[in-house]
Amino acid sequence: MTILTERIYGGEFLISEAPRTRSRESIVVAISQTLKAGSVLGQKALGAATVAAPVAAGGGVAFANTGNGTFAATPTADAGAPAGTYRLVIIEPAANLGTFALYKPDGSLDGQGVVGTAYNGTLNFTLNDGGTDFIAGDGFSIGVSYAVGSLQYVSVNPAATDGSQVAAGILWDAITTDGVSTKKGMAIVRDAEVDGALLDYAALSAPQITQAKLELAALGIVIR
């Protein structure tokens, strides 16, 4: 007797989602991909990021900073830095110094640094001390963006350095691309419940799958 195995159908992994289509996003799947419905995706940046000048967004009057320190230059971004708004927050003020935390657009901690010392993380910069010291809660928002069409989706790959090392969504339906052309598709990228048994992590190890689940959780994607 021939045994037939039924494939996972488009959207079969979805348990619930946000109203209307807020959980979904139209995406572009990169070349040379063979992806199943429910594939966990990473977002690949094909071009260099544009980093906006930091904007004060701290705890002083009218959402400005009490301290008046400034950046030595506009920050730069590592290859594959996630797009969105990064938050720098002073967490331990000190005379002519201070410790800050930098948070990624998904709210996760990028790292901690010291005022007046070069910071080397997903973003790279030096925040100089000013004539008035920073207080706790002072900070800056820093926008990172990419040119239209330069962000494409692939199977999540923890070994990559182009952005696709971070889980960024779940593919709605199977897509295969050749070595030349991309294809449009749809993915769940935020605020949803999904059936973990129907997700495809390709060749990820158990610890890598655990990390991918944490990254999806940061997007509001709950795995049941």
C-alpha positions as CSV (number, residue, x, y, z in Angstrom):
1,M,0.0,0.0,0.0
2,T,1.3,3.4,-0.9
3,I,1.5,5.9,1.9
4,L,0.8,9.5,1.0
5,T,2.1,12.3,3.2
6,E,0.1,15.5,3.1
7,R,2.1,18.7,3.0
8,I,1.6,21.7,5.3
9,Y,-0.8,24.1,3.6
10,G,-0.6,27.8,3.5
11,G,-1.4,29.4,6.8
12,E,-2.1,26.1,8.5
13,F,0.3,26.9,11.3
14,L,-1.8,30.0,12.3
15,I,-3.9,29.7,15.4
16,S,-4.9,33.4,15.8
17,E,-3.8,36.8,14.6
18,A,-4.4,40.5,15.1
19,P,-7.6,42.1,13.7
20,R,-7.7,42.7,9.9
21,T,-4.3,42.1,8.4
22,R,-2.0,43.7,11.0
23,S,-0.1,40.4,11.6
24,R,0.7,40.0,7.9
25,E,3.1,41.6,5.6
26,S,3.8,41.3,1.9
27,I,7.5,40.2,1.5
28,V,10.1,39.6,-1.2
29,V,11.7,36.1,-1.0
30,A,15.4,36.2,-2.1
31,I,16.9,34.1,-4.9
32,S,17.9,30.4,-4.4
33,Q,15.3,29.6,-1.7
34,T,13.2,26.5,-1.2
35,L,10.8,27.3,1.6
36,K,7.8,25.5,3.0
37,A,4.7,26.9,4.5
38,G,5.6,27.7,8.1
39,S,9.2,28.3,7.4
40,V,10.9,30.6,9.9
41,L,12.4,33.5,8.1
42,G,15.3,35.9,8.5
43,Q,15.4,39.3,6.8
44,K,18.4,39.9,4.6
45,A,19.8,43.4,3.9
46,L,21.3,43.6,0.5
47,G,22.5,47.2,0.8
48,A,24.1,49.5,3.3
49,A,22.0,51.0,6.1
50,T,21.2,54.7,6.3
51,V,21.6,55.9,9.9
52,A,19.7,59.1,10.8
53,A,21.2,61.7,13.2
54,P,20.4,60.9,16.8
55,V,17.4,62.8,18.3
56,A,17.2,63.6,22.0
57,A,14.4,61.6,23.6
58,G,15.2,61.6,27.3
59,G,13.8,62.4,30.7
60,G,14.3,66.2,30.8
61,V,11.7,68.9,30.2
62,A,9.4,68.4,27.2
63,F,11.1,65.0,26.4
64,A,14.5,66.7,25.9
65,N,17.7,65.7,27.7
66,T,18.9,67.4,30.9
67,G,22.5,66.5,29.9
68,N,23.8,68.3,26.8
69,G,26.4,65.8,25.5
70,T,26.5,65.1,21.8
71,F,27.7,62.4,19.4
72,A,31.1,62.8,17.9
73,A,29.6,61.9,14.5
74,T,26.5,60.3,13.2
75,P,26.5,56.6,14.2
76,T,27.3,53.9,11.7
77,A,25.6,50.5,11.4
78,D,27.1,47.0,11.1
79,A,26.1,45.0,8.0
80,G,22.6,43.6,8.4
81,A,21.6,45.9,11.3
82,P,17.9,45.6,11.8
83,A,15.9,48.5,10.4
84,G,13.8,50.6,12.8
85,T,14.4,52.9,15.8
86,Y,17.1,52.2,18.3
87,R,16.9,53.7,21.8
88,L,19.9,54.8,23.8
89,V,19.1,55.3,27.5
90,I,21.3,56.6,30.3
91,I,21.0,54.1,33.1
92,E,23.8,55.1,35.5
93,P,24.7,58.8,35.5
94,A,28.1,60.0,36.8
95,A,30.0,63.3,36.8
96,N,31.5,63.7,33.3
97,L,30.7,60.1,32.5
98,G,27.7,57.8,32.7
99,T,26.6,54.3,31.6
100,F,24.0,53.8,28.8
101,A,22.1,50.9,27.3
102,L,21.3,50.6,23.6
103,Y,18.1,48.8,22.6
104,K,17.4,47.4,19.2
105,P,14.1,48.1,17.4
106,D,12.5,44.9,18.7
107,G,13.3,46.1,22.3
108,S,16.1,43.6,22.9
109,L,19.3,44.8,24.5
110,D,22.2,45.5,22.0
111,G,24.7,46.3,24.8
112,Q,25.9,48.8,27.4
113,G,28.5,51.5,26.9
114,V,30.1,54.4,28.7
115,V,29.8,58.1,27.8
116,G,33.0,59.3,26.2
117,T,34.1,55.8,25.2
118,A,33.7,54.4,21.7
119,Y,30.7,51.9,21.6
120,N,31.0,49.0,19.1
121,G,27.8,47.0,18.7
122,T,25.1,46.8,16.0
123,L,25.6,50.6,15.9
124,N,29.0,52.2,16.4
125,F,29.5,55.7,17.9
126,T,31.0,57.8,20.6
127,L,28.6,59.8,22.9
128,N,30.6,62.7,24.3
129,D,30.0,64.3,27.7
130,G,28.8,67.9,27.7
131,G,28.9,70.8,30.0
132,T,25.8,69.5,31.8
133,D,25.9,65.9,32.9
134,F,23.3,63.4,31.7
135,I,20.7,62.2,34.2
136,A,19.1,58.7,34.4
137,G,16.5,58.5,31.7
138,D,18.2,60.9,29.3
139,G,18.7,59.3,25.9
140,F,18.4,59.4,22.1
141,S,16.5,57.7,19.4
142,I,18.4,56.6,16.3
143,G,16.7,55.6,13.1
144,V,18.1,52.9,10.7
145,S,16.6,52.4,7.3
146,Y,17.3,50.7,4.0
147,A,16.5,51.6,0.4
148,V,13.2,50.3,-0.9
149,G,13.6,46.7,-2.2
150,S,16.9,46.0,-0.4
151,L,15.3,43.9,2.3
152,Q,14.5,40.3,1.3
153,Y,13.6,37.2,3.2
154,V,15.4,33.9,3.4
155,S,15.4,30.9,5.7
156,V,16.7,32.1,9.1
157,N,20.5,31.5,9.3
158,P,22.2,32.0,12.7
159,A,25.6,31.9,11.0
160,A,24.8,34.9,8.7
161,T,25.9,38.5,9.2
162,D,23.5,40.2,6.8
163,G,20.5,40.4,9.1
164,S,19.1,37.0,8.3
165,Q,20.6,35.6,11.5
166,V,17.6,36.9,13.4
167,A,14.2,35.3,13.1
168,A,11.9,37.9,11.5
169,G,8.7,36.1,10.6
170,I,6.9,33.0,9.4
171,L,6.2,32.3,5.7
172,W,2.5,31.9,4.9
173,D,2.8,29.4,2.0
174,A,5.6,27.5,0.2
175,I,7.8,29.4,-2.2
176,T,10.7,28.3,-4.4
177,T,13.0,30.8,-6.2
178,D,15.7,30.1,-8.8
179,G,19.1,31.6,-8.8
180,V,18.1,34.7,-10.7
181,S,14.6,35.9,-9.7
182,T,12.9,36.8,-6.5
183,K,9.3,36.2,-5.7
184,K,6.6,38.0,-3.7
185,G,5.0,36.2,-0.8
186,M,3.3,36.8,2.5
187,A,4.5,36.3,6.1
188,I,3.3,36.6,9.7
189,V,5.6,39.2,11.2
190,R,3.9,40.3,14.4
191,D,1.2,39.7,17.0
192,A,0.0,36.2,16.4
193,E,-0.3,32.7,17.9
194,V,1.1,29.8,15.9
195,D,1.3,26.0,16.2
196,G,4.9,25.2,16.9
197,A,4.6,21.7,15.5
198,L,3.9,23.1,12.0
199,L,6.9,25.4,11.8
200,D,9.9,24.6,9.7
201,Y,13.3,25.6,11.1
202,A,15.3,24.0,8.3
203,A,18.6,22.7,9.7
204,L,18.7,24.7,12.9
205,S,20.0,22.9,16.1
206,A,18.0,22.8,19.3
207,P,19.7,25.8,20.9
208,Q,19.3,27.8,17.6
209,I,15.6,26.9,17.5
210,T,15.3,28.1,21.1
211,Q,16.9,31.4,20.1
212,A,14.7,31.8,17.1
213,K,11.6,31.3,19.3
214,L,12.8,34.1,21.6
215,E,13.3,36.4,18.6
216,L,9.8,35.6,17.3
217,A,8.4,36.2,20.8
218,A,10.0,39.7,20.7
219,L,7.7,40.3,17.6
220,G,4.6,39.2,19.5
221,I,4.5,35.8,17.8
222,V,3.5,33.3,20.4
223,I,4.4,29.6,19.7
224,R,1.9,27.1,21.2
